[in-house]
Each structure stands twice: as C-alpha cells, then as structure tokens.
Amino acid sequence: MALCSPSNTVLLDCDVEAPNAHLFLKPEYTERERVTVLKPVFDPDLCTGCGRCREVCRFNAIVLLTGKPMLFQELCHSCGGCARNCPVGAIEEVRFEVGTYEAAESRSFFFAHGLLDIGESRSSPLIIRVKEEAHDRELVLIDAPPGTSCPMVESVRDTDYAVLVTEPTPFGLHDLKLAVETVRKLGIPFGVVINRAGLGEESVKVFCLGEKIPVLGEIPFDRRVAVLYSRGDVVSEFLPEYREIFSSILERVLCEIEK
C-alpha cells in the first residue's frame, strides 16, 4: 500500500519480532542504532535486604532470595521505581541493549523498522523508537504485529485509524473479533480488509454487517500473489490490477479518517 500512496509517506514496520517489509523493499539503510532500556543493577555491599524494591515493583520482577534481591529481566518494565525508592541507594539503573533500529529512503518513501534481539521478551521500547519517525509526517503507515498482545497495542496506540486485515475463514473471524474488541477499547476508528476473498465463507461479511464495521476492500484469493510473495517481489509492481485495489483501499481509509 505504501508504494501506491502519495509522496511524503512513511512506512514503519513495527512487527519487531519478525519484520518482513524489508524483504520486499530491499532498502539500503542510511541510519542504524542500537536501542537500549534502563534496568536495575543491585549493589550487594550496600543492600540491606529491606525488601522495599520488591514492594514497589508492580510487575513482580524482584524477589528476595537469602535476604538479597534478584531481578527477573523478562518481567522488568524499566519504570525506575525500585531505584527511586531504595532507602540506601543500592540500586543503579544501567542501559541494556534490546534491539536495532534501521531506516532508509526506500523507493518513494521513508522506511524504518526494528529488529528485536534474540532472547528479548519486551518489544515495546523498540516499537516506541520506530514510531518516533511518525512525528510531523503527512501520511504514516504502520505495519503492526499480528494478534492482540502488547506489541500490537503499542503499535496502534495513538493512531488515527486501524485497518484490520482478515480472511474469510473461521480462524480469521475468531482473530478479527479479538482485534475489533481491542481497537474499540483503545477508542481507535477502524475498518476491515478481507484478504484471500472468495476462498472461504461469508461469515466475516455477516459479522461486519451486524457490527456496522466498514469493509474497506477485498483482496482476491490468487495463486500468483503467493508465488510473487515467495520470491520477495512486490505484488503491485507485477500485477497492475492489485495496485488499483491497494490504491482504492487507501483512498477509502483516508475518507474514513476525514469523517
């Protein structure tokens, strides 16, 4: 869709655990940086084992073992509460790397994505860094991760409109209902695009009609698309009729935003 958009467009791939937009765009990166977060480090010589750090940790990331604190890195949200509340100053916040941010002028637009380090469980800090590129841009397209977990929520947070892509199958309808519930709770206007249209049943359309959800467009089930995708080729560049489909969907989204 980014290739069918007007100038001054930004494409942000926020699926930092499994980014794939770069496989099709093949950008030559001009920016690259390591993204870090603050995490506590305990000084065993100063620590008195009072347990104050454990008490203030809302994420249960700290436990006391043999009178000394132990941090579960995967649960830490870098809030800094433990360091600020330690009565003896035994906690220092140290920067830890969590992933890589990369950006480039690709084709006719600006492109950026994140690559979460192997073993890292928290993707939100990296997503936030990628979304910094959305400021003062005319049109920003964000490729959000699938599902309805924290990475998806962080990706769509503060956006003007969400495009929920589904397929006409029971599995697709199940996930669509979860996504609809999520964006409604976030207060984000949204519409649905049906991918692989014609493959399955009509239950998705029936659901959207009953819930008064706009269907922004349909992408037909087409084996040629799968072949191009497997080669890393951009569909709209090889099948002109798909460029019209994507352009129509984008126009519909922009109209929905202006309502």
Secondary structure, 3 states (H helix, E strand, C coil): CHHHCCCCEEEEECCCCCCCHHHHHCCCCCEEEEEEEEEEEECCCCCCCCCHHHHHCCCCCEEEECCEEEECHHHCCCCCHHHHHCCCCCEEEEEEEEEEEEEEEECCEEEEEEEECCCCCCCHHHHHHHHHHHCCCCEEEEECCCCCCHHHHHHHCCCCCEEEEECCCHHHHHHHHHHHHHHHHHCCCEEEEEEEECCCCCHHHHHHHHCCCCEEEEEECCHHHHHHHHHCCCHHHHCHHHHHHHHHHHHHHHHHHHC
